Amino acid sequence: MNPTVGADAGPIVLIGGYGAVGTEVGRTLAPWFPGRVLPAGRDLDRARRGAAELGGAFGGARVDVTEPGSVVRLLTEYRPAAVVLCVEPPDAEIARLCLSGGVPIVDVGASHHLLAATAALRDTAASTGARALLSVGVAPGLSNLPARRAHTEVGGADRIEITIVLGAGERHGTDAIRWTLDGLAAPVTATPARVGLPGCGVRTATRSRSPISTRCATRSAYPT
């Protein structure tokens, strides 16, 4: 597979490009787009080290998702071919700046209110020809694809429940841990739950058995 990002020779900017997610994204993209992957973030030294590891021709760049001005400077100076959001911004302002400037974005975020705010920029994107690919993480994101396939193959379903196993031994970035804990603490507004769990309130619990262990999954407020 050899994907392309238009005919623009500009860099592919990874905002949060030296974090747990950004590092893996960079290592994946670098062979496909030699010299064009540009890690960016609040720590310029870490961004530069990440760029050196990837063999980037543009070095690293400083950008802060809480400072729209730094995003404007980044877009003006580097004229990127695409921007990948590897961290979750506070709002949809970065998406608006990119799309209004004709720069495509890929967002690994999972918070529904931010995804909805970016999706609401469709007219802005249409006016410049830019595109936004949203929720490209594992869950939500890729986990929705087999659910959609199952829905199609069985002729429709009233409800599809996705169970996710969160492993403490895996590598998770700070944002991912924060998002997970926030989701566990958020109130559930879906189907009434049936089981009272200490610290979690009343939740629906689904038991699954495997050769390794028996697990119980509780309904949470994560968007899908």
DRENPA-3360 file (N, C-alpha, C; in nm, 2 decimals, always signed):
BEGIN
1 = MNPTVGAD = +0.08/-0.12/+0.00/+0.00/+0.00/+0.00/+0.09/+0.12/+0.00 ~ +0.06/+0.22/-0.09/+0.14/+0.34/-0.10/+0.04/+0.46/-0.11 ~ -0.01/+0.51/+0.00/-0.11/+0.62/-0.01/-0.05/+0.75/-0.05 ~ -0.13/+0.84/-0.10/-0.08/+0.97/-0.14/-0.16/+1.08/-0.07 ~ -0.10/+1.19/-0.06/-0.17/+1.31/-0.01/-0.16/+1.42/-0.11 ~ -0.24/+1.42/-0.21/-0.24/+1.52/-0.32/-0.11/+1.52/-0.39 ~ -0.08/+1.63/-0.46/+0.04/+1.65/-0.53/+0.13/+1.75/-0.45 ~ +0.08/+1.80/-0.34/+0.15/+1.90/-0.26/+0.27/+1.84/-0.20;
9 = AGPIVLIG = +0.39/+1.91/-0.21/+0.51/+1.86/-0.15/+0.53/+1.91/-0.01 ~ +0.43/+1.98/+0.05/+0.44/+2.03/+0.18/+0.44/+1.91/+0.28 ~ +0.47/+1.94/+0.41/+0.48/+1.84/+0.51/+0.35/+1.79/+0.56 ~ +0.35/+1.67/+0.62/+0.24/+1.62/+0.69/+0.26/+1.64/+0.83 ~ +0.19/+1.74/+0.89/+0.21/+1.78/+1.03/+0.14/+1.69/+1.13 ~ +0.21/+1.64/+1.23/+0.15/+1.56/+1.33/+0.15/+1.65/+1.46 ~ +0.03/+1.70/+1.49/+0.02/+1.78/+1.61/+0.01/+1.69/+1.73 ~ +0.11/+1.70/+1.82/+0.12/+1.60/+1.93/+0.20/+1.48/+1.87;
17 = GYGAVGTE = +0.29/+1.51/+1.78/+0.37/+1.41/+1.70/+0.47/+1.33/+1.78 ~ +0.50/+1.37/+1.90/+0.60/+1.29/+1.98/+0.54/+1.22/+2.10 ~ +0.41/+1.22/+2.11/+0.34/+1.14/+2.22/+0.32/+1.00/+2.18 ~ +0.25/+0.93/+2.27/+0.23/+0.78/+2.25/+0.16/+0.75/+2.12 ~ +0.06/+0.83/+2.08/-0.01/+0.81/+1.95/+0.07/+0.87/+1.84 ~ +0.12/+0.99/+1.85/+0.19/+1.06/+1.75/+0.32/+0.99/+1.70 ~ +0.39/+0.93/+1.80/+0.51/+0.85/+1.77/+0.48/+0.74/+1.67 ~ +0.37/+0.66/+1.70/+0.34/+0.55/+1.62/+0.29/+0.59/+1.48;
25 = VGRTLAPW = +0.21/+0.70/+1.48/+0.16/+0.76/+1.35/+0.28/+0.80/+1.27 ~ +0.38/+0.87/+1.33/+0.49/+0.91/+1.25/+0.57/+0.79/+1.20 ~ +0.59/+0.69/+1.28/+0.67/+0.57/+1.23/+0.60/+0.50/+1.12 ~ +0.46/+0.51/+1.12/+0.39/+0.45/+1.01/+0.39/+0.53/+0.88 ~ +0.38/+0.66/+0.90/+0.38/+0.75/+0.78/+0.51/+0.77/+0.71 ~ +0.62/+0.77/+0.79/+0.75/+0.81/+0.74/+0.79/+0.72/+0.62 ~ +0.77/+0.59/+0.62/+0.81/+0.52/+0.50/+0.73/+0.55/+0.37 ~ +0.60/+0.59/+0.40/+0.51/+0.62/+0.29/+0.54/+0.76/+0.23;
33 = FPGRVLPA = +0.58/+0.85/+0.32/+0.61/+0.99/+0.28/+0.75/+1.03/+0.33 ~ +0.85/+0.98/+0.27/+0.99/+1.00/+0.31/+1.02/+1.15/+0.32 ~ +1.07/+1.19/+0.44/+1.11/+1.33/+0.46/+1.00/+1.43/+0.48 ~ +0.88/+1.39/+0.47/+0.76/+1.49/+0.48/+0.69/+1.49/+0.61 ~ +0.72/+1.40/+0.70/+0.65/+1.39/+0.83/+0.71/+1.49/+0.93 ~ +0.63/+1.59/+0.98/+0.68/+1.69/+1.06/+0.61/+1.69/+1.20 ~ +0.67/+1.63/+1.30/+0.62/+1.63/+1.44/+0.61/+1.77/+1.49 ~ +0.50/+1.80/+1.56/+0.48/+1.94/+1.62/+0.42/+1.92/+1.76;
41 = GRDLDRAR = +0.45/+2.02/+1.85/+0.39/+2.01/+1.98/+0.45/+2.13/+2.06 ~ +0.41/+2.13/+2.19/+0.45/+2.24/+2.28/+0.60/+2.24/+2.31 ~ +0.66/+2.12/+2.31/+0.80/+2.10/+2.34/+0.88/+2.09/+2.21 ~ +0.94/+2.20/+2.17/+1.01/+2.20/+2.04/+1.13/+2.10/+2.04 ~ +1.20/+2.09/+2.15/+1.31/+1.99/+2.15/+1.26/+1.85/+2.12 ~ +1.16/+1.81/+2.18/+1.10/+1.68/+2.16/+1.05/+1.66/+2.02 ~ +0.99/+1.77/+1.96/+0.95/+1.76/+1.82/+1.07/+1.74/+1.73 ~ +1.18/+1.81/+1.76/+1.30/+1.80/+1.67/+1.36/+1.67/+1.68;
49 = RGAAELGG = +1.36/+1.61/+1.80/+1.42/+1.47/+1.82/+1.33/+1.37/+1.74 ~ +1.20/+1.39/+1.75/+1.11/+1.30/+1.68/+1.13/+1.31/+1.53 ~ +1.15/+1.44/+1.48/+1.18/+1.46/+1.34/+1.31/+1.39/+1.29 ~ +1.41/+1.40/+1.38/+1.54/+1.34/+1.34/+1.53/+1.19/+1.33 ~ +1.45/+1.13/+1.42/+1.43/+0.99/+1.42/+1.36/+0.94/+1.29 ~ +1.27/+1.03/+1.25/+1.19/+0.99/+1.13/+1.26/+1.03/+1.00 ~ +1.37/+1.10/+1.01/+1.44/+1.15/+0.89/+1.37/+1.26/+0.82 ~ +1.29/+1.34/+0.89/+1.22/+1.45/+0.83/+1.31/+1.56/+0.78;
57 = AFGGARVD = +1.27/+1.62/+0.67/+1.34/+1.73/+0.61/+1.30/+1.86/+0.66 ~ +1.20/+1.87/+0.74/+1.14/+1.99/+0.79/+1.18/+2.02/+0.94 ~ +1.24/+1.92/+1.00/+1.27/+1.94/+1.15/+1.14/+1.93/+1.23 ~ +1.14/+1.98/+1.35/+1.02/+1.99/+1.43/+0.97/+2.13/+1.44 ~ +0.85/+2.14/+1.49/+0.78/+2.27/+1.50/+0.71/+2.28/+1.63 ~ +0.70/+2.40/+1.68/+0.62/+2.43/+1.81/+0.48/+2.47/+1.77 ~ +0.39/+2.41/+1.84/+0.25/+2.45/+1.83/+0.18/+2.40/+1.96 ~ +0.08/+2.48/+2.00/+0.00/+2.46/+2.12/-0.14/+2.46/+2.08;
65 = VTEPGSVV = -0.21/+2.35/+2.11/-0.35/+2.34/+2.07/-0.44/+2.44/+2.14 ~ -0.39/+2.49/+2.25/-0.47/+2.59/+2.33/-0.44/+2.73/+2.28 ~ -0.35/+2.75/+2.18/-0.31/+2.88/+2.13/-0.34/+2.88/+1.98 ~ -0.45/+2.93/+1.93/-0.48/+2.93/+1.79/-0.38/+3.01/+1.71 ~ -0.32/+3.11/+1.77/-0.22/+3.19/+1.70/-0.10/+3.10/+1.66 ~ -0.06/+3.01/+1.74/+0.05/+2.92/+1.71/+0.01/+2.83/+1.59 ~ -0.11/+2.79/+1.58/-0.16/+2.71/+1.47/-0.16/+2.79/+1.34 ~ -0.20/+2.92/+1.35/-0.19/+3.00/+1.23/-0.05/+3.02/+1.18;
73 = RLLTEYRP = +0.04/+3.04/+1.27/+0.18/+3.05/+1.23/+0.24/+2.92/+1.17 ~ +0.20/+2.81/+1.22/+0.24/+2.68/+1.17/+0.19/+2.66/+1.02 ~ +0.06/+2.69/+1.01/+0.00/+2.68/+0.87/+0.06/+2.77/+0.77 ~ +0.09/+2.89/+0.82/+0.15/+3.00/+0.73/+0.29/+2.96/+0.69 ~ +0.37/+2.92/+0.79/+0.51/+2.89/+0.76/+0.53/+2.77/+0.68 ~ +0.46/+2.66/+0.71/+0.49/+2.53/+0.65/+0.40/+2.49/+0.54 ~ +0.28/+2.55/+0.53/+0.18/+2.52/+0.42/+0.17/+2.37/+0.41 ~ +0.12/+2.30/+0.51/+0.12/+2.15/+0.51/+0.02/+2.10/+0.41;
81 = AAVVLCVE = +0.06/+1.98/+0.37/-0.03/+1.90/+0.28/-0.15/+1.84/+0.36 ~ -0.12/+1.82/+0.48/-0.23/+1.76/+0.57/-0.18/+1.78/+0.72 ~ -0.28/+1.78/+0.81/-0.26/+1.79/+0.95/-0.32/+1.67/+1.02 ~ -0.25/+1.60/+1.10/-0.30/+1.49/+1.18/-0.30/+1.53/+1.33 ~ -0.42/+1.54/+1.38/-0.44/+1.57/+1.52/-0.42/+1.45/+1.61 ~ -0.30/+1.44/+1.67/-0.27/+1.32/+1.76/-0.30/+1.35/+1.90 ~ -0.35/+1.47/+1.93/-0.39/+1.50/+2.07/-0.53/+1.57/+2.05 ~ -0.60/+1.57/+2.16/-0.74/+1.63/+2.15/-0.73/+1.78/+2.19;
89 = PPDAEIAR = -0.78/+1.87/+2.10/-0.78/+2.01/+2.13/-0.90/+2.05/+2.21 ~ -0.90/+2.17/+2.27/-1.01/+2.21/+2.36/-1.14/+2.23/+2.28 ~ -1.13/+2.26/+2.15/-1.25/+2.29/+2.07/-1.22/+2.27/+1.92 ~ -1.31/+2.31/+1.84/-1.29/+2.28/+1.69/-1.22/+2.39/+1.62 ~ -1.15/+2.48/+1.69/-1.09/+2.60/+1.63/-0.97/+2.55/+1.53 ~ -0.89/+2.46/+1.57/-0.78/+2.41/+1.49/-0.84/+2.35/+1.36 ~ -0.95/+2.27/+1.37/-1.01/+2.22/+1.25/-1.06/+2.33/+1.16 ~ -1.12/+2.43/+1.22/-1.17/+2.54/+1.14/-1.06/+2.61/+1.07;
97 = LCLSGGVP = -0.95/+2.64/+1.14/-0.83/+2.71/+1.07/-0.78/+2.62/+0.96 ~ -0.77/+2.49/+0.98/-0.71/+2.41/+0.87/-0.81/+2.40/+0.75 ~ -0.93/+2.37/+0.78/-1.03/+2.35/+0.67/-1.05/+2.48/+0.59 ~ -1.06/+2.59/+0.67/-1.08/+2.72/+0.60/-0.96/+2.76/+0.51 ~ -0.84/+2.70/+0.54/-0.72/+2.73/+0.46/-0.70/+2.62/+0.36 ~ -0.79/+2.53/+0.34/-0.78/+2.42/+0.24/-0.69/+2.31/+0.28 ~ -0.66/+2.29/+0.41/-0.57/+2.19/+0.46/-0.65/+2.07/+0.51 ~ -0.64/+1.95/+0.46/-0.71/+1.84/+0.51/-0.67/+1.80/+0.65;
105 = IVDVGASH = -0.75/+1.75/+0.73/-0.72/+1.70/+0.87/-0.76/+1.56/+0.89 ~ -0.68/+1.49/+0.98/-0.72/+1.36/+1.03/-0.72/+1.37/+1.18 ~ -0.83/+1.33/+1.24/-0.84/+1.35/+1.38/-0.86/+1.21/+1.45 ~ -0.77/+1.18/+1.55/-0.78/+1.06/+1.62/-0.86/+1.07/+1.74 ~ -0.92/+1.19/+1.77/-1.00/+1.21/+1.89/-1.12/+1.13/+1.90 ~ -1.18/+1.12/+2.02/-1.29/+1.03/+2.04/-1.41/+1.10/+2.12 ~ -1.39/+1.23/+2.15/-1.50/+1.30/+2.23/-1.61/+1.34/+2.13 ~ -1.73/+1.30/+2.16/-1.84/+1.33/+2.07/-1.86/+1.47/+2.04;
113 = HLLAATAA = -1.85/+1.56/+2.15/-1.88/+1.70/+2.13/-1.78/+1.77/+2.03 ~ -1.66/+1.72/+2.04/-1.56/+1.78/+1.95/-1.57/+1.73/+1.80 ~ -1.60/+1.60/+1.79/-1.63/+1.54/+1.66/-1.75/+1.61/+1.59 ~ -1.85/+1.63/+1.67/-1.97/+1.70/+1.62/-1.94/+1.84/+1.58 ~ -1.86/+1.91/+1.65/-1.83/+2.05/+1.62/-1.75/+2.05/+1.49 ~ -1.66/+1.96/+1.47/-1.58/+1.95/+1.35/-1.67/+1.91/+1.23 ~ -1.76/+1.82/+1.25/-1.85/+1.78/+1.14/-1.94/+1.89/+1.10 ~ -1.97/+1.99/+1.19/-2.05/+2.10/+1.16/-1.98/+2.20/+1.07;
121 = LRDTAAST = -1.85/+2.18/+1.04/-1.77/+2.26/+0.95/-1.77/+2.22/+0.81 ~ -1.87/+2.13/+0.78/-1.87/+2.07/+0.64/-1.88/+2.18/+0.53 ~ -1.96/+2.29/+0.56/-1.97/+2.39/+0.46/-1.84/+2.46/+0.43 ~ -1.76/+2.48/+0.54/-1.63/+2.54/+0.53/-1.54/+2.46/+0.45 ~ -1.54/+2.33/+0.48/-1.45/+2.23/+0.41/-1.49/+2.23/+0.26 ~ -1.62/+2.23/+0.23/-1.67/+2.22/+0.09/-1.63/+2.34/+0.01 ~ -1.62/+2.46/+0.08/-1.59/+2.58/+0.01/-1.44/+2.59/-0.03 ~ -1.35/+2.51/+0.04/-1.21/+2.51/+0.01/-1.16/+2.38/-0.05;
129 = GARALLSV = -1.25/+2.28/-0.05/-1.21/+2.15/-0.11/-1.13/+2.07/-0.01 ~ -1.12/+2.11/+0.11/-1.05/+2.03/+0.21/-1.14/+1.92/+0.27 ~ -1.08/+1.82/+0.33/-1.16/+1.71/+0.38/-1.11/+1.68/+0.53 ~ -1.20/+1.62/+0.61/-1.17/+1.59/+0.74/-1.21/+1.44/+0.77 ~ -1.11/+1.37/+0.81/-1.14/+1.23/+0.85/-1.14/+1.22/+1.00 ~ -1.25/+1.18/+1.06/-1.27/+1.19/+1.20/-1.28/+1.06/+1.27 ~ -1.24/+1.06/+1.40/-1.25/+0.94/+1.48/-1.18/+0.82/+1.42 ~ -1.05/+0.83/+1.39/-0.97/+0.72/+1.33/-0.89/+0.64/+1.43;
137 = GVAPGLSN = -0.93/+0.65/+1.56/-0.87/+0.57/+1.66/-0.92/+0.42/+1.65 ~ -0.89/+0.35/+1.76/-0.94/+0.21/+1.77/-1.08/+0.20/+1.82 ~ -1.11/+0.27/+1.93/-1.24/+0.26/+1.99/-1.27/+0.39/+2.06 ~ -1.36/+0.47/+2.01/-1.44/+0.45/+1.89/-1.35/+0.48/+1.77 ~ -1.39/+0.43/+1.66/-1.31/+0.44/+1.53/-1.32/+0.31/+1.46 ~ -1.21/+0.24/+1.46/-1.21/+0.11/+1.39/-1.31/+0.01/+1.45 ~ -1.34/+0.02/+1.58/-1.44/-0.07/+1.64/-1.57/-0.06/+1.58 ~ -1.60/+0.06/+1.52/-1.73/+0.08/+1.46/-1.75/+0.01/+1.33;
145 = LPARRAHT = -1.64/-0.02/+1.26/-1.64/-0.08/+1.13/-1.70/-0.23/+1.13 ~ -1.65/-0.31/+1.22/-1.71/-0.45/+1.22/-1.85/-0.44/+1.27 ~ -1.89/-0.34/+1.36/-2.03/-0.33/+1.40/-2.11/-0.29/+1.28 ~ -2.07/-0.20/+1.20/-2.14/-0.17/+1.07/-2.15/-0.29/+0.98 ~ -2.05/-0.37/+0.97/-2.05/-0.48/+0.88/-2.15/-0.59/+0.93 ~ -2.15/-0.61/+1.06/-2.24/-0.70/+1.12/-2.38/-0.66/+1.10 ~ -2.41/-0.53/+1.12/-2.54/-0.47/+1.10/-2.59/-0.50/+0.96 ~ -2.50/-0.48/+0.86/-2.54/-0.50/+0.72/-2.56/-0.65/+0.69;
153 = EVGGADRI = -2.47/-0.74/+0.74/-2.47/-0.88/+0.71/-2.59/-0.95/+0.76 ~ -2.64/-0.91/+0.88/-2.75/-0.98/+0.94/-2.89/-0.91/+0.91 ~ -2.88/-0.81/+0.83/-3.01/-0.75/+0.78/-3.06/-0.64/+0.88 ~ -2.97/-0.59/+0.96/-3.02/-0.48/+1.05/-3.02/-0.53/+1.20 ~ -3.00/-0.44/+1.29/-3.00/-0.47/+1.43/-3.06/-0.35/+1.51 ~ -3.14/-0.37/+1.61/-3.19/-0.27/+1.69/-3.09/-0.20/+1.77 ~ -2.99/-0.28/+1.82/-2.88/-0.22/+1.90/-2.76/-0.31/+1.89 ~ -2.64/-0.24/+1.88/-2.52/-0.31/+1.88/-2.43/-0.27/+2.00;
161 = EITIVLGA = -2.39/-0.36/+2.08/-2.31/-0.33/+2.19/-2.16/-0.37/+2.17 ~ -2.07/-0.28/+2.19/-1.93/-0.30/+2.16/-1.86/-0.31/+2.30 ~ -1.79/-0.42/+2.32/-1.72/-0.44/+2.45/-1.57/-0.42/+2.42 ~ -1.51/-0.34/+2.51/-1.37/-0.31/+2.49/-1.29/-0.35/+2.62 ~ -1.18/-0.42/+2.60/-1.10/-0.46/+2.71/-0.99/-0.36/+2.73 ~ -0.98/-0.29/+2.84/-0.87/-0.20/+2.87/-0.76/-0.26/+2.95 ~ -0.65/-0.27/+2.89/-0.54/-0.34/+2.96/-0.44/-0.24/+3.03 ~ -0.41/-0.26/+3.15/-0.32/-0.18/+3.23/-0.18/-0.20/+3.18;
169 = GERHGTDA = -0.15/-0.31/+3.12/-0.01/-0.34/+3.08/+0.02/-0.28/+2.94 ~ -0.07/-0.22/+2.87/-0.05/-0.16/+2.74/+0.00/-0.02/+2.75 ~ +0.05/+0.04/+2.64/+0.10/+0.17/+2.64/-0.01/+0.27/+2.61 ~ -0.04/+0.36/+2.70/-0.14/+0.46/+2.68/-0.08/+0.60/+2.70 ~ -0.12/+0.69/+2.62/-0.08/+0.83/+2.64/-0.16/+0.90/+2.75 ~ -0.11/+1.01/+2.79/-0.18/+1.09/+2.90/-0.32/+1.12/+2.86 ~ -0.34/+1.17/+2.74/-0.47/+1.21/+2.69/-0.57/+1.09/+2.69 ~ -0.51/+0.97/+2.65/-0.60/+0.85/+2.64/-0.64/+0.81/+2.78;
177 = IRWTLDGL = -0.55/+0.81/+2.88/-0.59/+0.78/+3.01/-0.69/+0.87/+3.07 ~ -0.67/+1.00/+3.04/-0.77/+1.10/+3.09/-0.90/+1.08/+3.03 ~ -0.91/+1.05/+2.90/-1.03/+1.03/+2.83/-1.10/+0.91/+2.88 ~ -1.03/+0.80/+2.91/-1.09/+0.68/+2.96/-1.15/+0.70/+3.10 ~ -1.07/+0.76/+3.19/-1.12/+0.79/+3.32/-1.24/+0.88/+3.32 ~ -1.24/+0.98/+3.24/-1.35/+1.07/+3.23/-1.48/+1.00/+3.18 ~ -1.46/+0.90/+3.09/-1.57/+0.83/+3.04/-1.63/+0.73/+3.14 ~ -1.54/+0.67/+3.23/-1.59/+0.59/+3.33/-1.67/+0.66/+3.44;
185 = AAPVTATP = -1.63/+0.79/+3.46/-1.70/+0.87/+3.56/-1.82/+0.94/+3.51 ~ -1.84/+0.95/+3.38/-1.95/+1.02/+3.33/-2.08/+0.94/+3.35 ~ -2.19/+1.01/+3.37/-2.32/+0.94/+3.38/-2.37/+0.88/+3.25 ~ -2.43/+0.76/+3.27/-2.48/+0.69/+3.15/-2.62/+0.73/+3.12 ~ -2.65/+0.77/+3.00/-2.79/+0.81/+2.97/-2.86/+0.71/+2.87 ~ -2.79/+0.60/+2.85/-2.85/+0.50/+2.75/-2.95/+0.41/+2.83 ~ -2.96/+0.29/+2.78/-3.06/+0.19/+2.84/-3.04/+0.18/+2.99 ~ -3.15/+0.18/+3.07/-3.14/+0.16/+3.21/-3.05/+0.04/+3.25;
193 = ARVGLPGC = -2.96/+0.06/+3.34/-2.87/-0.04/+3.39/-2.94/-0.13/+3.49 ~ -2.87/-0.24/+3.52/-2.94/-0.34/+3.61/-2.85/-0.38/+3.73 ~ -2.72/-0.34/+3.73/-2.63/-0.39/+3.83/-2.57/-0.28/+3.91 ~ -2.57/-0.28/+4.04/-2.50/-0.18/+4.12/-2.35/-0.22/+4.14 ~ -2.26/-0.13/+4.10/-2.12/-0.16/+4.12/-2.05/-0.05/+4.20 ~ -1.98/-0.09/+4.30/-1.91/+0.01/+4.39/-1.83/+0.11/+4.31 ~ -1.86/+0.24/+4.33/-1.78/+0.34/+4.26/-1.83/+0.37/+4.12 ~ -1.92/+0.29/+4.06/-1.97/+0.31/+3.93/-2.12/+0.33/+3.92;
201 = GVRTATRS = -2.19/+0.32/+4.03/-2.33/+0.34/+4.03/-2.40/+0.21/+3.97 ~ -2.51/+0.23/+3.91/-2.59/+0.12/+3.86/-2.56/+0.11/+3.71 ~ -2.51/+0.00/+3.67/-2.47/-0.02/+3.53/-2.52/-0.15/+3.48 ~ -2.53/-0.16/+3.34/-2.56/-0.29/+3.28/-2.42/-0.37/+3.27 ~ -2.42/-0.49/+3.32/-2.30/-0.57/+3.31/-2.32/-0.69/+3.22 ~ -2.23/-0.71/+3.14/-2.23/-0.83/+3.04/-2.11/-0.92/+3.07 ~ -2.14/-1.04/+3.10/-2.03/-1.14/+3.13/-1.99/-1.21/+3.00 ~ -1.86/-1.22/+2.98/-1.80/-1.29/+2.87/-1.70/-1.39/+2.92;
209 = RSPISTRC = -1.69/-1.51/+2.86/-1.60/-1.61/+2.91/-1.50/-1.63/+2.79 ~ -1.37/-1.65/+2.83/-1.27/-1.69/+2.74/-1.18/-1.79/+2.80 ~ -1.09/-1.86/+2.72/-1.00/-1.96/+2.78/-0.91/-1.90/+2.89 ~ -0.89/-1.77/+2.89/-0.80/-1.70/+2.98/-0.87/-1.66/+3.11 ~ -0.99/-1.60/+3.10/-1.06/-1.55/+3.22/-1.20/-1.52/+3.19 ~ -1.28/-1.50/+3.29/-1.41/-1.45/+3.28/-1.41/-1.30/+3.31 ~ -1.47/-1.22/+3.22/-1.47/-1.08/+3.23/-1.61/-1.02/+3.24 ~ -1.63/-0.91/+3.31/-1.76/-0.84/+3.31/-1.74/-0.70/+3.25;
217 = ATRSAYPT = -1.82/-0.67/+3.15/-1.81/-0.54/+3.09/-1.93/-0.45/+3.14 ~ -1.90/-0.33/+3.17/-2.01/-0.24/+3.22/-2.03/-0.13/+3.12 ~ -2.16/-0.09/+3.10/-2.20/+0.01/+3.01/-2.13/+0.14/+3.06 ~ -2.07/+0.22/+2.96/-2.01/+0.34/+2.99/-2.06/+0.45/+2.90 ~ -2.02/+0.57/+2.92/-2.07/+0.69/+2.85/-1.98/+0.72/+2.73 ~ -1.90/+0.63/+2.68/-1.81/+0.65/+2.57/-1.89/+0.67/+2.44 ~ -1.86/+0.77/+2.36/-1.93/+0.78/+2.23/-1.89/+0.68/+2.13 ~ -1.97/+0.65/+2.03/-1.94/+0.55/+1.93/-1.98/+0.61/+1.80;
% end
